[in-house]
């Protein structure tokens, strides 16, 4: 593994909770270059021939193993797009940790676009964690535009944790999923924007098999003059169940647009959507302030609890 500096180490800790070399399979990337890779008997990682990403292949029956593939950028002006494909065999139970951290102290924009495609085998269970983080005092922007495609075979389950809490100036996240019979998708998005940041989240989930289900929930906070848009569509093409929910706190001069939508193409498709946007309740602030907190401290406590 190549040596990394203190900034890159801090970014890895923020996006992947890595304080040391992870156990299991991993591919670590910094400033457009691989800085470390490890494979196991059950998980193989290979670079794509054209050099634009990696292929991760997980053997049938692999359980209690993990794959870490975080990316960090600490050079101003660096822009890259990588394509990572995950081929998960049948009857697996694995954890996949991705995420990207950008530290930009210069005057040029830095951008990372991660295109991730998951092919989840029959009866497999995948937990996927993707965190985004930005830092640095430069005038250049920190931009992240990820695309996630999920193709789920019969009886498979995928749980996705998507978090972006600090420092990303612009993001457009697109998630597409297609589910076969009995497949289950659960998404939990946590998002906070501040300053003049812009965040767009698009989800399009097609429930194509009988007994398939999706639960897509976003919790977000928009502060200062930032803008958010949540656009989630669940399409029921079979006897299935789907739920999408957006629950947001708006502060200062922030703006939020929630566009949940449902499309039922089968008489036995049961689909529900919910959306709520509002400010922090005054009685919550007062209650915490009576315990000795300032108004600012009380707001932070409420926000932290809301985004957990």
Phi, psi and omega in degrees: 000135178290154178286139178242154182272178185293326179294314180296322178296319178296320179296318178298322177295321182291317188267340184224006181055034181263114175256352180203183178297128182288156172282157177081204183278144177201156171218110183257136186228134179221129177050044174083004182233147174288132179244002177172142179210144175214139175243167178234181180296333184252345184233119181247139178235124180229142175289143175292145183304325181275359175077020184258010181161201184224158171247130178245120182243124182245124186291155174308140173078007179287125180226155176057036175236164184224158174228126177247127180224050181287157179232136175230145176233127178231012177250128178292139177089358181278130178227133182211154173230127180234148181244114180244123181249133181247122178248101185259122183291189181277150174056041177261162173215099189225159175248131177238123182244119178245220178109158180218136175238134179238124172248115185237109179252011182251193182253008176251148179292143173243138187214139174229128175243111178258117178258107184248128177239127182246128175244101189262121184287170182305135173060020178269156178234126180234131169251123186240126181241125179227114181243141177240142185208142177227148178207179180107148185256016179281165178277345176292146183279159173248112189239131177226120180234079183277150172233129179237124177243133184233125178238112191248126178278178185303134173073007182274160180225137175225127177248123185242127174248113183244116185230136174213106189248336188207140159084359182265119185287322182214133177214140172231102183261125178239126179234124179239136181219142175231124186243133175267189187305128175074003180284152184225128178240130177234125180237132174233109180256135174234127188216135170225132176239152179210176183060228179253025184294155182230132180220127177239127177241122180239127176234132174226111186242123179254117178264099190261345184243149176302137179080001177284158182207154178217140177226103184247114185233130177240134171239130186214159176227127177247118182246169177055233179249023184288163183228138177228146171225128177246117185233100185236129180232127174247128184247118180261106181255008183207187174283094192219178176222137181217146180216132173228142186214137174235122180234114190230147172251128178250136183225160174053237179247029180292161179226139181222133175238120178250126182231070175282140180216153181229144176224112182256121179242015180215139184297338181258017175276121180251107188234140182222140171227151180220147175210134178217130178229131179192170178274170177295132182294136182298325181292331176294316178298314182299318181300315180288325180291331176291343177271002175109000179276150171286169179299319179295317179295322179295318177301316181297320178297317181294316181296315181300318178293322181294324185268002180292000000 
